[in-house]
Amino acid sequence: MERVTAGGARRIALAAQGFADRRPTGRVDIRSVRRVMDRVSVLQIDSVNVLSRSHYLPVFSRIGPYDRHVLDTMFAERRELFEFWAHEASYVDTRLFPAMRWRMQDAHNQAWSSIVALQKERPGFIDAVLQQVRDQGPLTAAVLRPDGPRQPGTMWNWHEGKVALEWLFFTGAISAVRRTQAFERVYDLTERVIPPTVRGAAAMTKNEAIRLLIRTAVRAHGIATERDLRDYFRLRPLPSKLAVSELVEAAELIEVAVDGWTEPAYLDPGTATPRRMSARALLSPFDSLIWTRPRTERIFGFNYRLEIYTPAAARRYGYYVLPFLLGDRLVARVDLKADRKAGVLRVLSAHGEPRIEVGLVSQQLVAELLTMAGWMGLAGLEIAERGDLAAELRRAL
């Protein structure tokens, strides 16, 4: 079995995600954003907006300042992206829509308790909601909210209309046309959202679809274990293992051993190993480079946990912490907040990793923070005192 060094695997993974490419200079247009999507295929969506909606950040991390409206247009107007449950709720390359049909068709085997109860207690209600979308769409769940004050709670505290819409969304009967300013889905019939050329593509069996998703995950990862590949599109273990085995047998994947990894890894036959990396990027907590935390620790030696749901007093690093990539290593982490009212990007804490060159990391991190602030339309950068890197960052600023 071919062996790959740990450093080689790290550089392969970064190159596959687009971090070996130089950021474009001059005008950054839709072609640059498309190149990012060609590599990653999936942008995870999250409602937290303390810094920026998370799906905008991976594109910025790879190509630098760009017009976020370009990404909105690719989703809501050009239909080059569609929204579905891929890794989590995600914007997905529309070319993968045929490969997700099996998940929509298989939805009835994965029904959650509220939809089962709704189908039992109110027969015909879901069909009536679908008809309302057909007649009145595009529409949001607010149209179906019962009269009276909105009930407090999280996104999971849904009224019956929202439950029905999400079920229809999961089964592929309806799709998201766009998101509102409040980040609510706007729903319409799938036949009015997904381009006919995509909907009319040849049907794929579940096995064919999963093989395509695994190949897509390999291209996005560069090098990965079967568990890594499975997690990219949240596939189940048995069909994922079967697909990987079939792709190895067909010579579409190469099984390799990576120094320090306890499981076999898989490599695209056309993958090259960069000799060095000169990347510099702040990474969203939901960036596909790091969203599988065991993989992040295995490749980068970087223990990373999102502390949004941890009580404030118990947080180690902060609320919305972004790892900082420099070269081929994750060298620091910063807790960031966009203070739009004051017009500044606030660094609430800054922590360096062991054995870093503190002065170099601080200079490069400040430069990237200033680039981010400018991209977000913020006039300044303010660095708080928390964290072992904070004082050096203030000096560099």
ZISULWO-V910929 format. One record per residue. N is the residue number from 1. RES is the residue in one letter. PSI is psi as a letter, one per 40 degrees, with the letter a starting at -180 (none if undefined). OMEGA is omega in degrees with one decimal (* if undefined). D_CENTER is the distance of its C-alpha to the mean C-alpha in Angstrom with 1 decimal. Layout:
N & RES & PSI & OMEGA & D_CENTER
N & RES & PSI & OMEGA & D_CENTER
This chain:
1 & M & h & 177.9 & 32.3
2 & E & i & 178.9 & 30.9
3 & R & i & 178.2 & 29.8
4 & V & h & 177.9 & 27.0
5 & T & i & 178.3 & 27.3
6 & A & d & 178.3 & 24.6
7 & G & d & 177.0 & 24.4
8 & G & d & 178.7 & 24.2
9 & A & d & 179.9 & 21.3
10 & R & d & -178.9 & 19.4
11 & R & d & 176.0 & 20.2
12 & I & d & -178.9 & 19.4
13 & A & d & -179.9 & 15.8
14 & L & d & 179.6 & 15.5
15 & A & d & -179.8 & 17.2
16 & A & d & -179.3 & 15.1
17 & Q & e & 174.7 & 12.0
18 & G & e & -175.2 & 14.4
19 & F & e & 173.0 & 15.7
20 & A & e & -179.0 & 19.2
21 & D & i & 173.8 & 19.5
22 & R & i & 174.6 & 21.4
23 & R & i & -179.8 & 19.9
24 & P & i & 175.0 & 21.8
25 & T & i & -177.7 & 24.9
26 & G & a & -176.5 & 26.5
27 & R & h & 178.8 & 25.0
28 & V & h & -175.0 & 21.3
29 & D & a & -173.8 & 21.0
30 & I & d & -179.9 & 18.9
31 & R & d & 178.2 & 19.6
32 & S & d & 178.2 & 17.6
33 & V & d & 177.9 & 14.5
34 & R & d & 179.0 & 15.3
35 & R & d & 175.6 & 15.6
36 & V & d & -179.3 & 12.1
37 & M & d & 176.5 & 11.0
38 & D & d & -179.6 & 13.8
39 & R & d & -170.1 & 12.4
40 & V & d & 177.2 & 8.8
41 & S & d & -173.6 & 9.3
42 & V & h & 171.0 & 5.9
43 & L & h & -179.4 & 3.6
44 & Q & i & 180.0 & 2.6
45 & I & i & 173.4 & 6.1
46 & D & i & -173.6 & 8.5
47 & S & e & -178.1 & 12.2
48 & V & h & -175.4 & 13.1
49 & N & f & -179.4 & 14.6
50 & V & d & 176.3 & 16.7
51 & L & c & 178.4 & 15.4
52 & S & i & 170.2 & 13.2
53 & R & h & -166.9 & 10.8
54 & S & d & -175.4 & 7.5
55 & H & e & 176.9 & 6.2
56 & Y & d & -169.9 & 9.5
57 & L & d & -179.8 & 9.2
58 & P & d & 177.9 & 7.6
59 & V & d & 176.5 & 10.3
60 & F & d & -177.7 & 12.8
61 & S & d & -174.8 & 12.3
62 & R & d & -175.5 & 13.3
63 & I & e & -179.8 & 15.9
64 & G & a & -175.9 & 17.0
65 & P & h & 177.6 & 18.3
66 & Y & i & 179.8 & 17.7
67 & D & h & -178.0 & 18.5
68 & R & d & 177.9 & 15.6
69 & H & d & 177.9 & 17.8
70 & V & d & 178.8 & 17.2
71 & L & d & 176.5 & 13.6
72 & D & d & -179.0 & 15.2
73 & T & d & 178.5 & 17.9
74 & M & d & 179.2 & 15.9
75 & F & d & -167.2 & 14.6
76 & A & e & -177.6 & 17.8
77 & E & d & -177.2 & 20.5
78 & R & d & -179.4 & 20.0
79 & R & f & 174.1 & 18.0
80 & E & e & 175.6 & 16.2
81 & L & i & 171.7 & 13.0
82 & F & i & -178.5 & 13.3
83 & E & h & 175.3 & 11.7
84 & F & i & 175.7 & 11.8
85 & W & g & -179.8 & 11.0
86 & A & c & 169.7 & 9.3
87 & H & c & 162.0 & 7.3
88 & E & a & 171.9 & 7.7
89 & A & h & -169.1 & 8.4
90 & S & i & 162.2 & 6.4
91 & Y & h & -172.7 & 8.0
92 & V & i & 173.4 & 9.4
93 & D & h & -174.8 & 12.1
94 & T & d & 177.3 & 15.2
95 & R & e & 178.5 & 17.1
96 & L & e & -179.5 & 15.4
97 & F & d & 179.3 & 16.8
98 & P & d & 179.9 & 19.9
99 & A & e & 178.1 & 18.1
100 & M & e & -177.6 & 16.6
101 & R & d & -178.6 & 20.1
102 & W & d & 179.3 & 21.3
103 & R & d & 176.5 & 18.7
104 & M & d & -179.4 & 20.0
105 & Q & d & -178.9 & 23.5
106 & D & e & -174.5 & 23.1
107 & A & d & -176.4 & 22.0
108 & H & e & 176.1 & 25.6
109 & N & e & -177.3 & 25.4
110 & Q & f & -176.7 & 22.5
111 & A & h & 178.9 & 23.9
112 & W & i & -167.7 & 23.4
113 & S & d & -176.0 & 26.6
114 & S & d & 179.5 & 26.6
115 & I & d & 176.0 & 26.5
116 & V & d & 179.9 & 29.1
117 & A & d & -179.4 & 31.3
118 & L & d & 179.1 & 30.8
119 & Q & d & -178.6 & 31.9
120 & K & d & -173.4 & 34.8
121 & E & d & -177.1 & 36.0
122 & R & g & 179.2 & 35.5
123 & P & h & 179.7 & 36.1
124 & G & e & -176.5 & 35.4
125 & F & d & -177.9 & 33.2
126 & I & d & 176.7 & 30.0
127 & D & d & 179.3 & 32.0
128 & A & d & 177.5 & 33.3
129 & V & d & 177.3 & 29.9
130 & L & d & 178.9 & 28.9
131 & Q & d & 178.8 & 32.2
132 & Q & d & 175.6 & 31.5
133 & V & d & 179.9 & 28.3
134 & R & d & -175.7 & 30.4
135 & D & d & -169.8 & 33.0
136 & Q & e & -173.7 & 31.2
137 & G & i & 1.8 & 27.7
138 & P & i & -179.5 & 25.4
139 & L & i & 176.1 & 25.3
140 & T & i & 178.5 & 23.4
141 & A & d & -179.3 & 24.1
142 & A & d & 179.0 & 26.4
143 & V & d & -176.0 & 28.9
144 & L & e & -177.9 & 29.3
145 & R & h & 177.7 & 29.5
146 & P & i & 178.0 & 32.9
147 & D & i & 177.9 & 35.5
148 & G & i & -177.3 & 35.7
149 & P & i & 178.3 & 33.6
150 & R & h & -178.6 & 29.9
151 & Q & h & 179.1 & 29.5
152 & P & i & 177.0 & 27.8
153 & G & a & -177.8 & 24.9
154 & T & a & 179.9 & 21.2
155 & M & d & -177.8 & 19.0
156 & W & e & 177.3 & 20.5
157 & N & g & -172.5 & 23.9
158 & W & i & 169.1 & 24.0
159 & H & i & -172.6 & 27.3
160 & E & d & 178.8 & 28.4
161 & G & d & 178.2 & 27.4
162 & K & d & 177.8 & 23.7
163 & V & d & -179.5 & 23.9
164 & A & d & -179.9 & 25.5
165 & L & d & -179.7 & 23.0
166 & E & d & 176.3 & 20.0
167 & W & d & 178.6 & 22.0
168 & L & d & 175.7 & 22.8
169 & F & d & -178.8 & 19.2
170 & F & d & -179.4 & 18.4
171 & T & e & 177.3 & 21.4
172 & G & e & 178.4 & 20.6
173 & A & d & 176.0 & 23.7
174 & I & i & 179.5 & 22.0
175 & S & i & 177.4 & 18.7
176 & A & h & 177.0 & 17.1
177 & V & d & -178.3 & 19.0
178 & R & a & 171.5 & 17.2
179 & R & i & 176.8 & 16.3
180 & T & i & 175.9 & 19.2
181 & Q & d & 177.7 & 19.6
182 & A & e & 176.4 & 19.4
183 & F & f & 173.4 & 16.0
184 & E & i & 175.6 & 17.8
185 & R & i & 169.8 & 17.3
186 & V & h & -170.5 & 20.2
187 & Y & i & 169.9 & 21.2
188 & D & i & 177.7 & 23.5
189 & L & h & 179.9 & 24.8
190 & T & d & -179.5 & 22.5
191 & E & e & 177.2 & 25.4
192 & R & e & -177.5 & 25.3
193 & V & d & -176.6 & 21.6
194 & I & h & -177.5 & 20.8
195 & P & i & -177.8 & 23.1
196 & P & d & -179.8 & 26.2
197 & T & d & 178.6 & 25.8
198 & V & d & 179.3 & 22.6
199 & R & d & -177.6 & 24.0
200 & G & e & 179.1 & 27.1
201 & A & i & -179.4 & 25.7
202 & A & h & -179.4 & 27.5
203 & A & i & 177.6 & 26.6
204 & M & i & 171.5 & 24.8
205 & T & i & 178.5 & 25.9
206 & K & d & -179.4 & 23.4
207 & N & d & 177.6 & 24.2
208 & E & d & -179.0 & 23.7
209 & A & d & -177.9 & 20.3
210 & I & d & 175.4 & 19.1
211 & R & d & 177.6 & 20.6
212 & L & d & 179.5 & 18.7
213 & L & d & 176.9 & 15.4
214 & I & d & 177.2 & 16.5
215 & R & d & 177.5 & 17.7
216 & T & d & 179.5 & 14.4
217 & A & d & 177.5 & 12.7
218 & V & d & 179.3 & 15.7
219 & R & d & -179.7 & 15.4
220 & A & d & -178.3 & 11.8
221 & H & d & -172.9 & 13.1
222 & G & d & 177.0 & 16.6
223 & I & h & -171.4 & 18.2
224 & A & i & 169.7 & 17.2
225 & T & i & 176.8 & 19.0
226 & E & d & 178.7 & 19.1
227 & R & d & 177.4 & 17.3
228 & D & d & -178.0 & 14.3
229 & L & d & -179.8 & 14.5
230 & R & d & -173.4 & 15.0
231 & D & d & -174.8 & 12.0
232 & Y & d & 177.0 & 9.5
233 & F & e & 177.7 & 10.7
234 & R & f & 178.4 & 12.4
235 & L & i & 177.8 & 15.7
236 & R & i & -172.6 & 19.1
237 & P & d & -172.3 & 21.0
238 & L & d & 178.0 & 24.0
239 & P & d & 177.5 & 22.7
240 & S & d & 179.8 & 20.2
241 & K & d & 178.6 & 23.1
242 & L & d & -179.0 & 25.3
243 & A & d & 179.0 & 23.0
244 & V & d & 178.9 & 22.6
245 & S & d & -179.6 & 26.4
246 & E & d & -179.8 & 27.2
247 & L & d & 174.7 & 25.1
248 & V & d & -179.7 & 26.9
249 & E & d & 179.8 & 30.2
250 & A & e & -180.0 & 29.5
251 & A & f & 174.8 & 28.8
252 & E & e & 172.1 & 25.3
253 & L & i & 174.8 & 24.0
254 & I & h & 176.3 & 26.0
255 & E & h & -178.7 & 26.3
256 & V & i & 173.5 & 26.6
257 & A & h & 179.7 & 27.3
258 & V & h & 179.5 & 25.6
259 & D & h & 177.6 & 27.7
260 & G & e & 178.1 & 26.8
261 & W & h & -177.5 & 24.5
262 & T & e & 178.9 & 26.1
263 & E & i & 175.4 & 24.6
264 & P & i & 176.8 & 25.0
265 & A & i & -177.0 & 22.3
266 & Y & i & -169.7 & 21.7
267 & L & i & 171.7 & 21.7
268 & D & h & -177.5 & 21.6
269 & P & d & -177.8 & 25.3
270 & G & e & -175.3 & 24.7
271 & T & h & 173.8 & 22.7
272 & A & i & 179.5 & 24.5
273 & T & h & 178.2 & 24.4
274 & P & i & 178.8 & 24.4
275 & R & d & -179.5 & 27.2
276 & R & i & 179.3 & 25.6
277 & M & i & 176.6 & 22.5
278 & S & f & -176.2 & 22.9
279 & A & i & 171.9 & 19.3
280 & R & h & -174.1 & 18.9
281 & A & i & 166.5 & 15.6
282 & L & h & -172.0 & 14.2
283 & L & h & 172.8 & 10.7
284 & S & i & 172.9 & 8.5
285 & P & e & -177.3 & 8.6
286 & F & f & 176.8 & 4.9
287 & D & h & -177.2 & 5.0
288 & S & e & 174.8 & 5.2
289 & L & d & -170.3 & 8.8
290 & I & e & -171.5 & 9.4
291 & W & d & 173.3 & 7.5
292 & T & g & -168.7 & 10.6
293 & R & d & 176.6 & 13.2
294 & P & d & 177.2 & 16.3
295 & R & d & 178.7 & 15.1
296 & T & d & 179.9 & 14.4
297 & E & d & -179.2 & 18.0
298 & R & d & -175.3 & 19.4
299 & I & d & -171.8 & 18.5
300 & F & e & -173.9 & 18.8
301 & G & f & -171.9 & 21.0
302 & F & h & 178.7 & 18.8
303 & N & h & -172.3 & 18.8
304 & Y & h & 176.7 & 15.9
305 & R & h & 177.0 & 15.6
306 & L & h & -172.6 & 14.1
307 & E & e & 179.6 & 17.4
308 & I & d & -175.1 & 16.7
309 & Y & e & 176.1 & 18.7
310 & T & h & 176.8 & 21.3
311 & P & i & -172.7 & 24.5
312 & A & d & -176.8 & 24.9
313 & A & d & -176.7 & 28.0
314 & A & e & -178.2 & 26.3
315 & R & h & 179.3 & 23.3
316 & R & d & -174.2 & 23.7
317 & Y & d & 179.1 & 21.5
318 & G & a & -172.6 & 20.5
319 & Y & d & -176.2 & 18.3
320 & Y & g & -169.2 & 15.2
321 & V & h & 179.0 & 15.5
322 & L & h & 171.2 & 13.8
323 & P & i & 178.1 & 14.9
324 & F & h & 179.0 & 16.9
325 & L & h & 175.9 & 17.0
326 & L & h & -172.7 & 20.4
327 & G & b & 177.8 & 21.8
328 & D & f & -177.6 & 20.3
329 & R & i & 170.7 & 20.1
330 & L & h & -166.2 & 18.3
331 & V & e & -177.1 & 21.3
332 & A & i & 175.5 & 20.7
333 & R & i & -177.3 & 18.6
334 & V & h & 175.4 & 19.1
335 & D & h & -170.9 & 18.9
336 & L & i & 174.3 & 18.4
337 & K & h & 174.2 & 19.5
338 & A & h & 176.8 & 20.1
339 & D & g & -173.6 & 23.6
340 & R & d & -179.8 & 24.0
341 & K & d & -179.6 & 27.5
342 & A & e & 179.5 & 28.8
343 & G & f & -179.3 & 26.8
344 & V & i & 170.7 & 25.6
345 & L & h & -176.2 & 22.5
346 & R & h & 171.7 & 23.5
347 & V & h & -174.4 & 22.9
348 & L & d & 173.0 & 23.7
349 & S & i & 178.9 & 23.8
350 & A & h & -178.5 & 23.5
351 & H & h & 176.9 & 23.9
352 & G & i & 174.8 & 24.6
353 & E & i & 178.7 & 24.2
354 & P & i & 171.7 & 27.6
355 & R & f & 174.5 & 29.5
356 & I & i & 172.5 & 27.9
357 & E & g & -166.6 & 30.0
358 & V & d & -177.7 & 29.7
359 & G & d & 179.7 & 31.3
360 & L & d & -179.7 & 29.1
361 & V & d & -178.2 & 25.8
362 & S & d & 179.4 & 26.9
363 & Q & d & -178.2 & 27.9
364 & Q & d & 179.6 & 24.8
365 & L & d & 177.2 & 22.6
366 & V & d & 179.2 & 24.8
367 & A & d & -179.8 & 24.5
368 & E & d & 176.9 & 20.7
369 & L & d & 177.7 & 20.9
370 & L & d & 175.9 & 23.5
371 & T & d & 178.7 & 21.5
372 & M & d & -179.4 & 18.6
373 & A & d & 178.2 & 21.3
374 & G & d & 178.7 & 22.9
375 & W & d & -178.3 & 19.8
376 & M & e & 179.4 & 19.4
377 & G & f & 179.3 & 23.1
378 & L & h & -170.0 & 24.2
379 & A & d & -173.4 & 27.6
380 & G & i & -179.5 & 27.6
381 & L & h & 177.7 & 26.1
382 & E & h & -173.7 & 27.6
383 & I & h & 178.4 & 27.3
384 & A & i & -172.8 & 28.4
385 & E & e & -172.5 & 30.5
386 & R & h & 175.6 & 28.3
387 & G & i & -174.8 & 27.3
388 & D & e & -179.9 & 29.1
389 & L & e & -171.1 & 27.6
390 & A & d & -176.9 & 28.3
391 & A & d & 179.7 & 31.9
392 & E & d & 176.8 & 31.2
393 & L & d & 179.9 & 28.4
394 & R & d & 177.1 & 31.0
395 & R & d & 179.5 & 33.5
396 & A & d & 178.2 & 31.3
397 & L & none & * & 30.5
